[in-house]
């Protein structure tokens, strides 16, 4: 099942695609499923993060934004390739 090794999992659905992000061992990870969560891509590291639930937003442009807390700072990461890689956008 998608994301079953992660804690504090957040999920978002877009046109029958499920995108999850969650915490494991000091990092936030992301995976995508095209079959309702039965199978998924390998987990991809988004970035270092606290033991808290991240948020996921799918932008109207198709990009995926994951926002997380790391050491008390809020960080946003953007994927422009459907979750294959993530780039830090800003630190608030």
Backbone as CSV, one residue per row, in Angstrom:
resi,resn,N_x,N_y,N_z,CA_x,CA_y,CA_z,C_x,C_y,C_z
1,UNK,0.847,-1.175,0.000,0.000,0.000,0.000,0.898,1.246,0.000
2,UNK,0.458,2.248,-0.667,1.243,3.472,-0.807,1.458,4.150,0.546
3,UNK,2.711,4.463,0.845,3.056,5.219,2.045,2.938,4.468,3.350
4,UNK,2.860,3.136,3.328,2.645,2.397,4.566,3.851,2.388,5.505
5,UNK,4.997,2.835,5.061,6.172,2.914,5.933,6.367,4.301,6.522
6,UNK,5.514,5.251,6.152,5.661,6.635,6.587,4.723,6.971,7.739
7,UNK,5.145,7.932,8.558,4.295,8.471,9.623,3.754,9.829,9.191
8,UNK,2.642,10.236,9.789,2.054,11.564,9.544,1.839,11.814,8.050
9,UNK,1.199,10.882,7.387,1.018,10.944,5.938,-0.098,11.914,5.556
10,UNK,0.180,12.716,4.553,-0.812,13.593,3.924,-1.038,13.050,2.517
11,UNK,-2.261,13.163,2.013,-2.564,12.669,0.674,-3.392,13.683,-0.096
12,UNK,-3.237,13.657,-1.383,-3.984,14.525,-2.283,-4.317,13.700,-3.518
13,UNK,-5.525,13.881,-4.038,-5.926,13.140,-5.231,-6.188,14.117,-6.363
14,UNK,-5.765,13.732,-7.562,-5.933,14.578,-8.739,-6.162,13.664,-9.944
15,UNK,-7.356,13.714,-10.509,-7.671,12.916,-11.696,-7.263,11.454,-11.523
16,UNK,-7.711,10.829,-10.441,-7.460,9.415,-10.126,-5.995,9.098,-9.796
17,UNK,-5.183,10.106,-9.579,-3.800,9.911,-9.155,-3.711,10.309,-7.689
18,UNK,-3.116,9.457,-6.859,-2.940,9.763,-5.442,-1.486,10.120,-5.191
19,UNK,-1.284,11.258,-4.543,0.056,11.709,-4.177,0.112,11.754,-2.654
20,UNK,1.132,11.109,-2.078,1.269,11.116,-0.628,2.630,11.718,-0.243
21,UNK,2.678,12.272,0.946,3.939,12.741,1.528,3.866,12.425,3.014
22,UNK,4.977,11.978,3.580,4.996,11.642,4.992,6.404,11.630,5.551
23,UNK,6.471,11.408,6.849,7.717,11.506,7.596,8.338,10.131,7.843
24,UNK,9.672,10.057,7.751,10.431,8.877,8.163,11.886,9.275,8.385
25,UNK,12.390,9.003,9.582,13.808,9.174,9.931,14.368,10.558,9.590
26,UNK,13.658,11.606,9.991,14.159,12.965,9.835,13.944,13.595,8.475
27,UNK,13.212,12.921,7.606,12.986,13.436,6.262,11.521,13.280,5.873
28,UNK,11.106,14.078,4.897,9.786,13.964,4.298,9.974,13.301,2.935
29,UNK,9.112,12.326,2.671,9.183,11.533,1.445,7.875,11.652,0.685
30,UNK,7.921,11.418,-0.637,6.740,11.516,-1.484,6.673,10.297,-2.403
31,UNK,5.448,9.870,-2.723,5.222,8.805,-3.704,3.902,9.084,-4.412
32,UNK,3.756,8.484,-5.590,2.561,8.691,-6.403,2.014,7.329,-6.838
33,UNK,0.695,7.218,-6.824,0.027,6.001,-7.268,-0.954,6.336,-8.383
34,UNK,-0.961,5.513,-9.405,-1.908,5.685,-10.513,-3.043,4.666,-10.456
35,UNK,-3.075,3.827,-9.390,-4.081,2.770,-9.312,-4.779,2.722,-7.952
36,UNK,-5.099,3.884,-7.430,-5.848,3.950,-6.180,-5.064,3.569,-4.943
37,UNK,-3.756,3.596,-5.025,-2.928,3.325,-3.860,-2.457,1.895,-3.717
38,UNK,-2.800,1.032,-4.654,-2.361,-0.360,-4.574,-0.872,-0.507,-4.852
39,UNK,-0.364,0.247,-5.802,1.071,0.287,-6.093,1.478,1.748,-6.201
40,UNK,2.775,2.002,-6.126,3.234,3.396,-6.219,4.662,3.457,-6.725
41,UNK,5.063,4.669,-7.025,6.454,4.910,-7.368,7.307,4.668,-6.119
42,UNK,8.592,4.571,-6.285,9.499,4.507,-5.146,9.386,5.817,-4.377
43,UNK,9.648,5.769,-3.080,9.655,7.000,-2.292,10.780,7.909,-2.763
44,UNK,10.472,9.193,-2.884,11.434,10.208,-3.292,11.593,11.183,-2.131
45,UNK,12.820,11.513,-1.782,13.063,12.459,-0.692,12.671,13.870,-1.118
46,UNK,11.834,14.489,-0.294,11.472,15.883,-0.522,12.508,16.768,0.158
47,UNK,12.764,16.526,1.445,13.744,17.302,2.200,13.705,16.929,3.667
48,UNK,14.659,17.433,4.418,14.691,17.213,5.866,13.466,17.856,6.485
49,UNK,12.910,17.196,7.506,11.715,17.755,8.121,11.485,17.237,9.510
50,UNK,10.648,17.950,10.250,10.277,17.552,11.599,9.275,16.403,11.551
51,UNK,9.100,15.764,12.683,8.183,14.644,12.840,6.748,15.169,12.904
52,UNK,6.286,15.733,11.784,4.957,16.330,11.663,4.406,16.050,10.279
53,UNK,3.114,16.232,10.130,2.461,16.007,8.831,2.771,17.164,7.879
54,UNK,3.257,16.856,6.683,3.442,17.901,5.663,2.101,18.206,4.997
55,UNK,2.075,19.205,4.152,0.891,19.462,3.333,1.281,19.302,1.868
56,UNK,0.295,18.938,1.061,0.510,18.746,-0.372,-0.511,19.583,-1.117
57,UNK,-0.066,20.238,-2.170,-0.973,20.958,-3.051,-0.566,20.651,-4.489
58,UNK,-1.569,20.399,-5.305,-1.318,20.216,-6.726,-1.727,21.523,-7.397
59,UNK,-0.777,22.154,-8.008,-1.005,23.458,-8.614,-1.786,23.300,-9.917
60,UNK,-2.438,24.352,-10.363,-3.193,24.301,-11.618,-2.273,24.026,-12.807
61,UNK,-0.991,24.254,-12.633,-0.007,23.992,-13.685,0.443,22.536,-13.695
62,UNK,-0.025,21.727,-12.713,0.373,20.328,-12.628,1.566,20.088,-11.727
63,UNK,2.153,21.142,-11.213,3.287,20.984,-10.306,2.782,20.562,-8.921
64,UNK,3.638,19.881,-8.171,3.302,19.427,-6.827,4.093,20.248,-5.827
65,UNK,3.396,20.840,-4.843,4.063,21.588,-3.791,3.890,20.844,-2.471
66,UNK,4.997,20.611,-1.776,4.971,20.004,-0.447,5.538,21.033,0.518
67,UNK,4.781,21.324,1.567,5.227,22.263,2.592,5.413,21.494,3.883
68,UNK,6.535,21.759,4.559,6.875,21.031,5.774,7.532,21.967,6.772
69,UNK,7.701,21.463,7.994,8.400,22.204,9.033,9.728,21.515,9.288
70,UNK,10.809,22.289,9.329,12.147,21.752,9.588,12.829,22.656,10.599
71,UNK,12.990,22.163,11.825,13.622,22.965,12.870,12.832,24.211,13.209
72,UNK,11.527,24.156,13.061,10.670,25.300,13.356,10.459,26.224,12.172
73,UNK,11.213,26.058,11.089,11.054,26.886,9.890,10.123,26.178,8.903
74,UNK,9.271,26.937,8.240,8.389,26.385,7.217,9.113,26.446,5.883
75,UNK,9.151,25.302,5.195,9.829,25.217,3.899,8.867,24.645,2.870
76,UNK,8.929,25.186,1.669,8.106,24.693,0.571,9.001,24.147,-0.525
77,UNK,8.617,22.993,-1.032,9.357,22.337,-2.116,8.421,22.161,-3.292
78,UNK,8.951,22.279,-4.500,8.148,22.167,-5.709,8.727,21.080,-6.601
79,UNK,7.836,20.261,-7.140,8.214,19.269,-8.140,7.563,19.652,-9.448
80,UNK,8.356,19.784,-10.485,7.841,20.111,-11.810,7.837,18.887,-12.710
81,UNK,8.149,17.693,-12.117,8.218,16.454,-12.891,7.420,15.327,-12.230
82,UNK,6.257,15.676,-11.695,5.327,14.737,-11.057,5.977,13.900,-9.969
83,UNK,6.763,14.549,-9.119,7.291,13.898,-7.931,8.595,13.154,-8.100
84,UNK,9.229,13.260,-9.251,10.521,12.589,-9.438,11.622,13.317,-8.670
85,UNK,11.531,14.650,-8.601,12.498,15.466,-7.856,11.760,16.649,-7.231
86,UNK,12.346,17.193,-6.168,11.785,18.360,-5.490,12.863,19.411,-5.298
87,UNK,12.480,20.670,-5.437,13.398,21.800,-5.292,12.860,22.733,-4.205
88,UNK,13.732,23.153,-3.287,13.354,24.096,-2.225,12.986,25.434,-2.851
89,UNK,11.813,25.954,-2.477,11.349,27.241,-2.997,11.729,28.397,-2.104
90,UNK,11.407,28.259,-0.802,11.631,29.377,0.087,11.687,28.880,1.516
91,UNK,12.203,29.694,2.393,12.186,29.406,3.806,11.515,30.577,4.495
92,UNK,10.449,30.300,5.232,9.664,31.356,5.882,10.074,31.476,7.327
